[in-house]
Amino acid sequence: KKWSLGVGTKCPGSTSDPGQYPGGSITREQAAIDSMSHAGSDYSYLKPLISVPLNAKQWAAFLSFSYNLGRGNADNLVNNINNQDWQALQTQWLAYVYSGGQISQHLSDRRQAEWQMFII
């Protein structure tokens, strides 16, 4: 519903709501800076909520989930991660595949890729 330049950056257009209008551009370098900043912010938010050790690949998968679905949806995974209930976590993680009320193959593929990274 909003214009995006990819990698989670909003399209410039309006200072009051920069994601509302088409147009504008962003360099690859700035997009990389923006995405790293976003991931770092999500990590700072989520890290204190996780009470079990996660390896680098698990954090990468969890941050990808958070980056794409938002912190609120990532919050929904915290209890299963902390309880190390991997079966419940897998079911919950892989349920985030809907777009416009229908299953999106693209989102299904993305969730599967994240999950595969998380369980390695």
C-alpha positions in Angstrom: 0.0 0.0 0.0 3.1 2.2 0.2 5.8 2.9 -2.3 9.1 1.3 -1.5 12.5 1.3 -3.1 13.3 -2.2 -1.9 15.4 -3.5 1.0 12.9 -1.8 3.4 13.4 1.8 2.4 10.5 4.1 1.8 10.3 6.1 -1.3 11.1 9.8 -0.9 8.2 12.1 -1.8 6.6 13.8 1.2 8.3 14.8 4.4 5.1 14.0 6.4 4.8 10.5 4.9 7.6 9.6 2.6 6.1 6.3 1.6 3.0 7.7 0.1 4.2 8.9 -3.3 6.0 7.4 -6.3 9.2 8.9 -7.6 12.6 9.6 -6.1 15.6 7.4 -6.0 18.1 6.0 -3.6 21.7 4.7 -4.2 22.6 1.1 -3.4 25.0 2.5 -0.8 22.3 4.5 0.9 19.9 1.5 0.7 22.5 -0.7 2.4 23.1 1.9 5.1 19.3 2.2 5.7 18.8 -1.6 5.8 21.7 -2.1 8.2 20.4 0.7 10.4 16.9 -0.9 10.4 18.3 -4.4 11.2 20.5 -2.9 14.0 17.5 -1.2 15.5 15.5 -4.4 15.4 18.4 -6.3 17.0 18.6 -3.7 19.8 14.9 -4.1 20.5 14.7 -7.9 20.2 18.0 -8.9 22.0 16.8 -8.2 25.5 13.6 -10.2 24.9 15.5 -13.4 24.0 16.6 -15.5 27.0 18.3 -18.3 25.2 21.5 -18.2 23.1 21.0 -17.8 19.3 23.8 -18.3 16.8 24.6 -15.9 14.1 22.4 -17.7 11.5 19.5 -17.8 13.9 19.8 -14.1 14.5 20.1 -13.4 10.8 16.9 -15.4 10.1 15.0 -13.8 13.1 16.1 -10.3 12.0 15.0 -11.0 8.4 11.6 -12.0 9.7 11.5 -8.8 11.8 12.7 -6.6 9.0 10.0 -7.9 6.6 7.1 -8.3 9.0 7.8 -5.8 11.7 8.8 -6.0 15.4 5.3 -6.7 16.5 5.1 -9.9 14.5 8.6 -10.8 15.6 7.4 -10.3 19.2 4.9 -13.1 18.5 7.8 -15.6 18.1 9.7 -14.7 21.3 7.9 -17.1 23.6 8.4 -20.1 21.4 12.1 -19.2 21.0 12.6 -18.7 24.7 10.8 -22.0 25.4 12.9 -23.7 22.7 9.6 -25.1 21.3 11.0 -25.5 17.8 7.9 -27.3 16.4 5.5 -24.6 17.6 8.0 -21.9 16.4 8.2 -23.5 12.9 4.4 -23.7 12.6 4.1 -20.1 13.8 6.9 -18.8 11.6 5.7 -20.4 8.4 2.1 -19.1 8.9 3.2 -15.6 7.9 2.6 -16.1 4.2 -0.5 -14.1 3.4 -0.8 -11.1 1.2 -4.2 -9.6 0.5 -5.9 -12.5 2.3 -4.3 -15.1 0.1 -1.2 -17.2 0.4 1.7 -15.7 -1.5 4.2 -18.1 -3.0 6.9 -15.4 -2.7 6.2 -15.1 1.0 6.0 -18.8 1.5 9.5 -19.2 -0.2 10.9 -16.4 2.0 9.6 -17.8 5.2 10.9 -21.3 4.2 14.4 -19.8 3.5 14.4 -17.9 6.8 13.3 -21.1 8.7 16.0 -23.2 7.0 18.6 -20.6 8.1 17.2 -20.6 11.6 17.3 -24.4 12.1 20.8 -24.9 10.8 
